Amino acid sequence: MKQVSKASKISLQDAEQHYQSSKENYTIESAESHLAYYREKHPLYYAQLLQNV
């Protein structure tokens, strides 16, 4: 996983909206889950969500 800055400028609300939008547009082309895809393709947003779980 890529290094992610601890001082993320992404708000939790923005991260949640981005995740939901990505989930709606995600099509399963392999056995990869949306969460695994999201973690790989959007590490900054994923990190922000992970910090607030």
Contacts in CASP RR format, 6 or more apart in sequence:
PFRMAT RR
TARGET T0000
AUTHOR 0000-0000-0000
METHOD contacts of the structure
MODEL  1
MKQVSKASKISLQDAEQHYQSSKENYTIESAESHLAYYREKHPLYYAQLL
QNV
1 39 0 8 1.000
1 40 0 8 1.000
1 43 0 8 1.000
2 43 0 8 1.000
4 43 0 8 1.000
4 44 0 8 1.000
4 47 0 8 1.000
5 44 0 8 1.000
8 44 0 8 1.000
8 47 0 8 1.000
8 48 0 8 1.000
8 51 0 8 1.000
10 18 0 8 1.000
10 44 0 8 1.000
10 45 0 8 1.000
10 48 0 8 1.000
11 48 0 8 1.000
12 48 0 8 1.000
12 49 0 8 1.000
12 52 0 8 1.000
14 45 0 8 1.000
15 45 0 8 1.000
15 48 0 8 1.000
15 49 0 8 1.000
15 52 0 8 1.000
16 49 0 8 1.000
18 42 0 8 1.000
18 45 0 8 1.000
19 38 0 8 1.000
19 45 0 8 1.000
19 49 0 8 1.000
22 34 0 8 1.000
22 38 0 8 1.000
22 42 0 8 1.000
23 34 0 8 1.000
23 38 0 8 1.000
26 34 0 8 1.000
26 37 0 8 1.000
38 45 0 8 1.000
38 46 0 8 1.000
39 46 0 8 1.000
END
